[in-house]
């Protein structure tokens, strides 16, 4: 239902008042916008990430808008740092209600160009790092018999594979499987866990030199290939994350929501000469 101002009831003002949201990768990109949106809906927000400067800036934005935020530098690959993050959150706010596992990263490369070190680094961040957070936060959600988790992956985790990101595709496909596996256990404790698979999103990361080197005009080609003929926005992804944590989504569990402007169904231009492996 919509009110006269066009606001959906599922994301009404103050919806998350008294709740605590933990956002990894919250200092920049999509994560930063997600954190701002949860704060705007009344949540106390915990920003986790590796770079103290960006976390401080993100916290400042939230506080300037009247929100409450805690910035805690964290490398999710390090279990002891994740445990410190959880303890700091509980010490400050007393509970954790929502978790958005947004931290991750990858670099475009041909399979033959991925070193052993590069492979392990990407898998450790995207898969093991997500597990580190889930395994440490999960018991608190289960004990309070309430919670919602959103694991951010991408459209390269499905049947078409990830030709440009073999390492990240494999790791994040593991996150999708983990999401569904945990849902089978956590659902009986009123904890939801779902995944969001964005397509190409309009962020600075899309314009980094590694991506620009894929083809003459990577961004323009993306806009052509995506049936919607545009990139997604971080704000759209933030709305979806908020919805998945809202009362309206309590019966959605173990799902993967694709938000890609039909990119998965469109043309995938070869980023380079595929004859070379």
C-alpha positions in Angstrom: 0.0 0.0 0.0 1.1 3.6 -0.6 0.1 6.7 1.4 -0.7 10.1 -0.2 3.0 11.0 -0.3 3.8 7.8 -2.3 5.8 6.2 0.6 5.5 2.5 0.8 4.4 1.2 4.2 7.2 -1.4 4.1 9.8 1.4 4.3 8.0 4.0 6.4 10.0 6.6 8.4 11.3 5.3 11.7 10.8 1.7 10.7 14.1 0.5 12.1 14.1 2.7 15.3 15.7 0.8 18.1 17.4 -1.7 15.7 21.1 -2.1 15.0 22.4 -2.6 11.5 25.9 -3.9 10.7 27.2 -3.1 7.2 30.5 -4.4 6.0 32.2 -2.5 3.3 30.3 0.4 4.7 32.9 3.1 4.0 32.4 3.5 0.3 30.4 2.5 -2.8 27.1 0.6 -2.4 27.8 -0.1 1.3 28.0 3.5 2.2 24.7 4.3 0.6 23.1 1.2 2.3 24.4 2.4 5.7 22.9 5.9 5.1 19.5 4.4 4.1 19.3 2.2 7.2 20.2 5.2 9.4 17.5 7.3 7.6 15.0 4.6 8.6 16.0 5.0 12.2 18.6 2.2 12.7 21.8 2.6 14.7 24.4 1.7 12.1 27.8 0.0 12.5 30.2 0.7 9.6 32.9 -1.9 9.1 35.7 -1.7 6.5 39.5 -1.7 6.1 40.0 2.0 5.6 39.6 4.2 8.7 39.4 7.4 6.7 36.4 6.4 4.5 34.6 4.9 7.5 35.0 8.2 9.4 33.6 10.1 6.5 30.6 7.8 6.1 30.0 8.0 9.9 30.1 11.8 9.6 27.5 11.8 6.9 25.1 9.8 9.0 25.7 11.9 12.1 25.3 15.1 10.1 21.8 13.9 9.1 20.9 13.2 12.7 21.7 9.5 12.7 23.7 7.3 15.0 26.7 5.4 13.7 29.8 3.5 14.9 32.8 3.1 12.6 35.0 0.1 13.4 38.0 -0.7 11.1 37.8 -4.4 10.3 39.4 -6.8 7.8 36.7 -9.5 7.6 39.4 -12.0 6.5 40.8 -11.8 10.1 38.6 -13.7 12.5 39.9 -11.9 15.6 39.0 -8.6 13.9 35.5 -9.8 13.2 35.1 -10.9 16.8 36.3 -7.5 18.0 33.8 -5.9 15.6 30.9 -7.9 17.1 32.0 -7.2 20.7 32.3 -3.5 20.0 28.8 -3.4 18.4 27.3 -5.2 21.4 29.1 -3.0 23.9 27.8 0.1 22.2 24.3 -0.9 21.1 23.5 -4.1 23.0 22.2 -6.0 20.0 22.6 -6.7 16.3 19.4 -7.0 14.2 20.5 -6.6 10.6 23.7 -7.6 8.8 24.5 -6.6 5.2 27.6 -8.5 4.1 28.6 -6.1 1.4 32.4 -6.2 1.8 34.1 -7.9 -1.1 36.2 -7.3 -4.2 37.7 -8.8 -7.3 39.7 -7.8 -10.3 39.0 -8.7 -14.0 41.4 -11.3 -15.4 41.6 -14.2 -17.8 41.7 -17.5 -15.9 45.3 -18.1 -17.1 46.3 -14.8 -15.6 45.0 -15.5 -12.1 47.9 -16.4 -9.8 47.6 -18.7 -6.8 47.9 -15.7 -4.6 45.3 -13.8 -6.5 42.8 -16.7 -6.4 43.2 -17.2 -2.6 43.0 -13.5 -1.9 39.6 -13.1 -3.7 38.2 -16.3 -2.3 39.4 -15.4 1.2 37.7 -12.0 1.1 34.4 -12.9 -0.6 33.7 -16.3 0.7 35.7 -16.9 3.9 35.2 -13.3 5.0 31.5 -13.6 4.7 31.6 -16.8 6.6 33.6 -15.2 9.4 30.9 -12.5 9.9 28.0 -15.0 9.7 29.6 -17.5 12.1 30.3 -14.8 14.6 27.0 -12.8 14.3 24.7 -15.7 13.7 24.6 -17.0 17.3 23.5 -13.6 18.6 20.7 -13.4 16.0 19.5 -16.9 16.8 19.7 -16.3 20.6 17.4 -13.3 20.3 15.2 -15.1 17.8 15.1 -12.3 15.4 17.3 -11.0 12.6 17.8 -10.4 8.9 20.9 -10.9 6.8 21.6 -9.8 3.3 24.6 -11.2 1.5 25.6 -9.0 -1.5 26.9 -11.1 -4.5 26.6 -10.4 -8.2 24.9 -11.7 -11.4 28.0 -13.8 -12.2 27.1 -16.5 -9.8 24.5 -18.3 -11.9 24.5 -20.7 -14.9 26.4 -18.5 -17.3 29.5 -18.5 -15.1 31.8 -15.5 -14.6 34.1 -15.3 -17.7 35.7 -12.1 -16.5 35.9 -13.0 -12.8 36.4 -16.8 -12.5 37.7 -16.4 -8.9 35.0 -14.1 -7.7 32.3 -16.0 -9.5 33.3 -19.2 -7.7 33.6 -17.5 -4.3 30.3 -15.7 -4.5 28.5 -18.7 -5.8 29.7 -20.3 -2.6 28.1 -17.4 -0.7 24.8 -18.2 -2.5 25.0 -21.8 -1.5 25.9 -20.8 2.1 22.9 -18.4 2.2 20.5 -21.2 1.3 22.1 -23.7 3.6 21.9 -21.4 6.6 18.3 -20.4 5.8 17.3 -24.0 6.4 18.5 -23.8 9.9 18.0 -20.2 10.8 14.4 -19.9 9.6 13.0 -21.8 12.6 14.6 -19.2 14.8 12.9 -16.3 13.0 16.1 -15.2 11.3 16.1 -14.5 7.6 19.1 -14.7 5.3 18.9 -13.8 1.7 21.3 -12.8 -1.1 21.2 -9.8 -3.4 22.8 -10.1 -6.8 23.3 -6.7 -8.4 24.2 -6.2 -12.0 26.5 -3.4 -13.1 26.1 -0.5 -10.7 27.1 3.1 -11.2 30.0 3.4 -8.7 33.5 4.6 -8.9 34.7 0.9 -8.9 33.1 0.4 -12.3 35.5 3.1 -13.7 38.7 1.8 -12.1 41.6 1.3 -14.5 41.3 -2.5 -14.3 37.8 -2.4 -15.8 38.5 0.4 -18.2 41.3 -1.8 -19.7 38.8 -4.5 -20.6 37.6 -2.7 -23.7 37.8 0.8 -25.2 34.7 2.0 -23.4 33.6 -0.5 -20.8 30.8 1.6 -19.3 29.3 2.4 -22.7 29.3 -1.2 -23.7 27.7 -2.2 -20.4 24.9 0.3 -21.1 24.4 -1.2 -24.5 24.4 -4.8 -23.4 22.0 -4.3 -20.4 18.4 -4.5 -21.7 17.4 -1.6 -19.5 20.2 0.4 -21.2 21.4 1.9 -18.0 23.5 1.1 -14.9 21.8 0.4 -11.6 22.3 2.9 -8.8 23.6 2.3 -5.2 20.3 3.8 -4.0 18.3 1.1 -5.7 20.4 -1.6 -4.0 20.0 0.1 -0.6 16.2 0.1 -1.0 16.3 -3.6 -1.7 18.5 -4.3 1.3 16.2 -2.3 3.5 13.2 -4.1 2.1 14.7 -7.5 2.8 15.2 -6.5 6.4 11.7 -5.0 6.8 8.7 -6.7 8.2 7.3 -7.0 4.7 10.0 -9.6 3.9 9.9 -11.8 6.9 8.6 -14.7 4.8 11.4 -14.4 2.3 14.3 -16.7 3.3 17.0 -18.4 1.4 16.3 -16.4 -1.7 18.5 -14.7 -4.2 17.1 -11.5 -5.5 18.5 -10.4 -8.9 18.6 -6.6 -9.5 20.3 -6.1 -12.9 18.0 -4.4 -15.4 17.7 -7.9 -17.1 21.5 -7.9 -17.6 21.7 -11.6 -17.0 19.2 -12.2 -19.9 21.0 -9.8 -22.3 24.1 -9.9 -24.3 27.5 -10.3 -22.6 30.1 -8.7 -24.8 33.5 -10.5 -24.8 35.8 -8.3 -22.7 38.8 -9.5 -24.6 39.8 -12.0 -27.3 38.4 -15.3 -25.8 40.7 -17.4 -27.9 43.4 -16.7 -25.4 42.6 -18.5 -22.1 
